[in-house]
Amino acid sequence: MQLYTILRRSGWRSGADLEEAAGRSKQVADEQMPEDIRWIRSYVLEEGGSSVGTVCIYEASSPEAIRQHASLADLPCDEIIPIVDTVVVRPDPAPAVAE
């Protein structure tokens, strides 16, 4: 398995749409392709025009498996980039908690 970055530009109109897509993504990966793909994390991008996109980190057997997963889960898949190394300067910050 190889790490990949997947760029999904302006894929959703709202957080609710993105949440629904995340559920489909996890279900397809876990139930239909458990040996080929594993979702690690995603970063949500403000794309302007009231849409959001994502930069997703996946572990996958191939770019073709990523494309198949995107098709089955009805997700955009604009670009797939292999990750060759990881440099962690600081861990991801914890999400802000509203008080």
Backbone as ProteinMPNN parsed JSONL, in Angstrom:
{"seq_chain_A": "MQLYTILRRSGWRSGADLEEAAGRSKQVADEQMPEDIRWIRSYVLEEGGSSVGTVCIYEASSPEAIRQHASLADLPCDEIIPIVDTVVVRPDPAPAVAE", "coords_chain_A": {"N_chain_A": [[0.851, -1.178, 0.0], [0.457, 2.249, -0.699], [0.911, 5.69, 0.199], [-1.246, 8.376, -0.691], [-2.14, 11.638, -1.855], [-5.223, 13.146, -2.385], [-6.859, 15.417, -4.317], [-9.783, 17.167, -4.112], [-11.668, 19.32, -5.604], [-13.917, 21.95, -4.928], [-16.137, 20.278, -4.302], [-18.461, 20.124, -2.756], [-21.421, 21.738, -1.521], [-22.036, 22.362, 1.065], [-21.318, 21.845, 4.588], [-22.91, 19.769, 5.484], [-23.411, 18.313, 3.137], [-20.816, 17.447, 2.641], [-20.376, 15.886, 4.917], [-22.198, 13.796, 4.473], [-21.057, 12.694, 2.165], [-18.634, 11.837, 3.248], [-19.498, 9.754, 4.869], [-20.389, 7.919, 2.904], [-17.938, 7.465, 1.638], [-16.352, 6.213, 3.632], [-17.903, 3.925, 4.111], [-17.891, 2.578, 1.591], [-15.127, 2.111, 1.315], [-14.585, 0.524, 3.611], [-16.402, -1.637, 3.396], [-16.526, -2.553, 0.694], [-13.99, -2.399, -0.424], [-11.846, -3.198, 1.314], [-9.237, -4.241, 1.239], [-7.907, -2.67, -0.523], [-8.018, 0.1, -0.129], [-7.698, 2.789, 2.217], [-8.892, 5.286, 4.224], [-7.221, 7.971, 5.607], [-7.036, 10.741, 6.573], [-8.635, 13.98, 6.175], [-8.49, 17.321, 4.95], [-10.453, 20.162, 5.015], [-11.247, 22.508, 2.547], [-11.784, 25.951, 1.978], [-13.402, 27.002, -0.767], [-14.535, 29.199, -1.917], [-17.369, 30.999, -3.3], [-19.355, 29.696, -1.894], [-18.723, 26.96, -1.68], [-17.032, 23.914, -0.747], [-13.951, 22.141, -0.732], [-11.672, 19.325, -0.595], [-8.563, 18.113, 0.697], [-7.33, 15.04, 0.706], [-5.902, 12.322, 2.503], [-4.953, 9.179, 1.702], [-4.38, 5.672, 2.011], [-3.549, 3.382, -0.392], [-3.835, 0.7, -2.802], [-3.327, 1.369, -5.411], [-3.449, 4.085, -7.855], [-5.614, 3.574, -9.508], [-7.34, 2.116, -7.844], [-8.089, 4.148, -6.115], [-9.51, 5.81, -7.866], [-11.592, 4.034, -8.545], [-12.813, 3.72, -6.026], [-13.654, 6.396, -5.615], [-15.516, 6.625, -7.69], [-17.437, 4.637, -6.965], [-18.297, 5.696, -4.507], [-19.342, 8.066, -5.266], [-17.735, 10.475, -5.42], [-15.8, 13.435, -6.081], [-12.683, 13.412, -7.861], [-10.126, 14.968, -8.472], [-7.331, 15.146, -8.655], [-4.593, 12.937, -8.149], [-1.903, 12.332, -6.127], [1.108, 10.775, -5.483], [2.557, 10.187, -2.268], [5.753, 10.64, -1.074], [7.187, 10.859, 1.26], [6.988, 11.721, 4.772], [6.978, 14.55, 6.778], [6.791, 15.662, 9.944], [6.345, 18.461, 11.68], [4.883, 19.641, 13.667], [2.133, 18.217, 15.431], [-1.184, 17.884, 13.989], [-3.333, 20.572, 14.828], [-5.767, 20.531, 17.457], [-9.297, 20.608, 16.817], [-11.061, 23.694, 17.225], [-13.057, 24.347, 20.072], [-16.275, 25.362, 20.634], [-17.47, 27.523, 23.109]], "CA_chain_A": [[0.0, 0.0, 0.0], [1.176, 3.51, -0.879], [0.161, 6.879, 0.599], [-1.594, 9.307, -1.76], [-2.951, 12.827, -1.609], [-6.28, 13.279, -3.381], [-7.423, 16.759, -4.338], [-11.19, 17.182, -4.517], [-11.954, 20.756, -5.663], [-15.306, 22.441, -4.963], [-16.991, 19.098, -4.418], [-19.667, 20.15, -1.943], [-21.999, 23.06, -1.256], [-22.189, 22.613, 2.498], [-20.754, 20.858, 5.494], [-23.809, 18.611, 5.532], [-23.124, 17.52, 1.934], [-19.509, 16.818, 2.852], [-20.554, 14.833, 5.931], [-22.858, 12.671, 3.804], [-20.054, 12.09, 1.284], [-17.667, 11.143, 4.109], [-20.119, 8.484, 5.253], [-20.321, 7.016, 1.741], [-16.536, 7.124, 1.417], [-15.928, 5.233, 4.638], [-18.647, 2.682, 3.909], [-17.375, 1.894, 0.399], [-13.775, 1.63, 1.609], [-14.613, -0.53, 4.624], [-17.226, -2.789, 3.04], [-16.34, -3.054, -0.662], [-12.598, -2.368, -0.877], [-10.989, -3.126, 2.511], [-7.851, -4.624, 0.953], [-7.353, -1.775, -1.534], [-8.022, 1.53, 0.185], [-7.932, 3.148, 3.619], [-8.938, 6.736, 4.409], [-6.43, 8.368, 6.765], [-7.568, 12.018, 7.064], [-8.935, 14.987, 5.158], [-8.502, 18.727, 5.313], [-11.519, 20.826, 4.269], [-10.771, 23.752, 1.947], [-12.745, 26.973, 1.573], [-13.187, 27.169, -2.196], [-15.22, 30.384, -2.407], [-18.635, 30.704, -3.967], [-20.116, 28.828, -0.981], [-18.439, 25.535, -1.821], [-15.834, 23.437, -0.066], [-13.243, 21.021, -1.327], [-10.856, 18.631, 0.394], [-7.298, 17.441, 0.417], [-7.489, 13.795, 1.454], [-4.772, 11.413, 2.578], [-5.417, 7.794, 1.647], [-3.469, 4.581, 1.739], [-4.242, 2.614, -1.425], [-3.03, -0.236, -3.575], [-2.976, 1.987, -6.69], [-4.326, 5.192, -8.236], [-6.853, 3.015, -10.065], [-8.208, 1.792, -6.708], [-8.624, 5.426, -5.64], [-10.539, 6.219, -8.833], [-12.742, 3.126, -8.388], [-13.46, 4.1, -4.776], [-14.34, 7.669, -5.841], [-16.681, 6.351, -8.525], [-18.431, 3.911, -6.164], [-18.798, 6.554, -3.423], [-19.816, 9.296, -5.899], [-16.876, 11.552, -4.948], [-14.889, 13.967, -7.084], [-11.284, 12.966, -7.736], [-9.506, 15.849, -9.452], [-5.906, 14.87, -8.819], [-4.013, 11.945, -7.244], [-0.465, 12.578, -6.05], [1.781, 9.867, -4.546], [3.332, 10.79, -1.182], [7.021, 9.925, -1.0], [7.731, 10.912, 2.62], [6.223, 12.537, 5.711], [7.727, 15.359, 7.725], [5.863, 16.219, 10.92], [6.981, 19.477, 12.505], [3.97, 19.677, 14.808], [0.909, 17.455, 15.129], [-2.334, 18.697, 13.608], [-3.979, 21.165, 15.994], [-7.111, 20.039, 17.781], [-10.322, 21.551, 16.386], [-11.528, 24.635, 18.247], [-14.301, 23.942, 20.729], [-17.096, 26.537, 20.978], [-17.908, 27.525, 24.507]], "C_chain_A": [[0.893, 1.236, 0.0], [0.301, 4.648, -0.348], [-0.043, 7.788, -0.605], [-2.325, 10.504, -1.185], [-3.965, 12.894, -2.738], [-6.865, 14.678, -3.238], [-8.836, 16.676, -4.899], [-11.647, 18.639, -4.459], [-13.453, 21.022, -5.739], [-16.321, 21.316, -5.091], [-18.327, 19.185, -3.709], [-20.121, 21.578, -1.679], [-22.056, 23.388, 0.225], [-21.472, 21.543, 3.307], [-21.602, 19.607, 5.575], [-23.592, 17.705, 4.317], [-21.81, 16.761, 2.094], [-19.609, 15.682, 3.869], [-21.206, 13.597, 5.327], [-21.87, 11.932, 2.899], [-19.021, 11.311, 2.087], [-18.216, 9.792, 4.558], [-20.081, 7.467, 4.126], [-18.896, 6.541, 1.517], [-16.074, 6.033, 2.362], [-16.613, 3.887, 4.411], [-18.107, 1.903, 2.714], [-15.992, 1.311, 0.681], [-13.806, 0.427, 2.55], [-15.318, -1.798, 4.157], [-16.905, -3.389, 1.668], [-14.874, -3.163, -1.088], [-11.602, -2.393, 0.288], [-9.528, -3.486, 2.272], [-7.144, -3.626, 0.034], [-7.25, -0.309, -1.13], [-8.353, 1.775, 1.647], [-7.821, 4.663, 3.755], [-8.19, 7.077, 5.691], [-6.968, 9.661, 7.378], [-7.875, 12.919, 5.886], [-8.865, 16.367, 5.779], [-9.531, 19.404, 4.417], [-11.018, 22.199, 3.826], [-11.923, 24.692, 1.634], [-12.459, 27.289, 0.115], [-13.823, 28.445, -2.745], [-16.51, 30.0, -3.103], [-19.481, 29.716, -3.205], [-19.917, 27.332, -1.254], [-17.163, 25.196, -1.064], [-15.245, 22.276, -0.855], [-12.452, 20.329, -0.23], [-9.513, 18.235, -0.2], [-7.335, 16.211, 1.307], [-6.202, 12.979, 1.4], [-5.344, 9.997, 2.67], [-4.214, 6.867, 1.522], [-4.209, 3.703, 0.728], [-3.274, 1.712, -2.169], [-2.58, 0.366, -4.901], [-3.847, 3.219, -6.926], [-5.65, 4.698, -8.819], [-7.839, 2.651, -8.96], [-8.842, 3.065, -6.147], [-9.731, 5.902, -6.575], [-11.786, 5.345, -8.726], [-13.518, 3.483, -7.128], [-14.26, 5.394, -4.965], [-15.602, 7.465, -6.667], [-17.791, 5.666, -7.724], [-19.071, 4.774, -5.087], [-19.34, 7.885, -3.948], [-19.079, 10.525, -5.344], [-16.082, 12.126, -6.11], [-13.475, 13.445, -6.836], [-10.491, 13.726, -8.79], [-8.032, 15.541, -9.698], [-5.456, 13.874, -7.751], [-2.503, 12.123, -7.291], [0.153, 11.598, -5.06], [2.567, 10.664, -3.5], [4.612, 9.975, -1.041], [7.625, 9.931, 0.404], [6.828, 11.789, 3.465], [7.186, 13.264, 6.634], [6.708, 15.984, 8.664], [6.641, 17.181, 11.811], [6.192, 19.624, 13.81], [2.754, 18.818, 14.459], [-0.196, 18.416, 14.693], [-2.94, 19.302, 14.864], [-5.364, 20.554, 16.203], [-8.13, 21.064, 17.291], [-10.733, 22.456, 17.544], [-12.865, 24.161, 18.793], [-15.046, 25.233, 21.113], [-17.542, 26.427, 22.422], [-19.176, 28.294, 24.681]], "O_chain_A": [[1.953, 1.253, 0.626], [-0.924, 4.574, -0.438], [0.853, 7.956, -1.432], [-3.028, 10.409, -0.179], [-3.618, 12.722, -3.906], [-7.312, 15.068, -2.159], [-9.057, 16.184, -6.006], [-11.979, 19.14, -3.385], [-14.166, 20.394, -6.522], [-17.251, 21.395, -5.893], [-19.239, 18.416, -4.012], [-19.311, 22.503, -1.622], [-22.116, 24.558, 0.604], [-21.078, 20.496, 2.793], [-21.075, 18.503, 5.719], [-23.589, 16.481, 4.444], [-21.705, 15.589, 1.73], [-18.989, 14.633, 3.692], [-20.81, 12.472, 5.635], [-21.845, 10.702, 2.867], [-18.579, 10.244, 1.661], [-17.482, 8.806, 4.617], [-19.779, 6.295, 4.349], [-18.662, 5.365, 1.24], [-15.474, 5.045, 1.938], [-15.978, 2.837, 4.508], [-17.889, 0.696, 2.813], [-15.712, 0.164, 0.332], [-13.129, -0.572, 2.308], [-14.887, -2.905, 4.48], [-17.001, -4.603, 1.492], [-14.546, -3.923, -1.999], [-10.605, -1.673, 0.248], [-8.663, -3.068, 3.042], [-5.934, -3.715, -0.17], [-6.477, 0.443, -1.722], [-9.171, 1.073, 2.243], [-6.785, 5.25, 3.44], [-8.495, 6.528, 6.75], [-7.317, 9.689, 8.558], [-7.446, 12.672, 4.759], [-9.141, 16.556, 6.963], [-9.493, 19.244, 3.197], [-10.444, 22.951, 4.613], [-12.936, 24.265, 1.08], [-11.383, 27.792, -0.208], [-13.664, 28.745, -3.929], [-16.726, 28.84, -3.453], [-20.252, 28.969, -3.807], [-20.84, 26.537, -1.077], [-16.334, 26.061, -0.78], [-15.95, 21.538, -1.544], [-12.55, 20.705, 0.938], [-9.358, 18.051, -1.408], [-7.367, 16.329, 2.532], [-5.507, 12.951, 0.384], [-6.105, 9.667, 3.58], [-3.17, 7.245, 0.992], [-5.358, 3.323, 0.956], [-2.063, 1.93, -2.168], [-1.573, -0.062, -5.465], [-4.875, 3.382, -6.27], [-6.687, 5.338, -8.64], [-9.043, 2.852, -9.115], [-10.007, 3.055, -5.749], [-10.78, 6.35, -6.113], [-12.907, 5.848, -8.804], [-14.747, 3.543, -7.154], [-15.407, 5.484, -4.528], [-16.64, 8.062, -6.379], [-18.952, 6.07, -7.797], [-20.252, 4.611, -4.781], [-19.752, 8.738, -3.162], [-19.697, 11.477, -4.869], [-15.722, 11.394, -7.031], [-13.13, 13.082, -5.711], [-10.215, 13.2, -9.868], [-7.546, 15.662, -10.823], [-5.88, 13.952, -6.598], [-1.895, 12.072, -8.36], [-0.244, 11.587, -3.895], [3.166, 11.692, -3.815], [4.558, 8.753, -0.904], [8.481, 9.101, 0.711], [5.993, 12.521, 2.933], [8.097, 12.66, 7.2], [5.852, 16.754, 8.228], [7.49, 16.765, 12.599], [6.762, 19.718, 14.897], [2.395, 18.714, 13.286], [-0.148, 19.609, 14.992], [-3.053, 18.613, 15.877], [-6.029, 20.124, 15.26], [-7.865, 22.265, 17.34], [-10.75, 22.032, 18.7], [-13.699, 23.636, 18.056], [-14.509, 26.082, 21.826], [-17.94, 25.359, 22.887], [-19.687, 28.398, 25.796]]}, "name": "protein", "num_of_chains": 1, "seq": "MQLYTILRRSGWRSGADLEEAAGRSKQVADEQMPEDIRWIRSYVLEEGGSSVGTVCIYEASSPEAIRQHASLADLPCDEIIPIVDTVVVRPDPAPAVAE"}
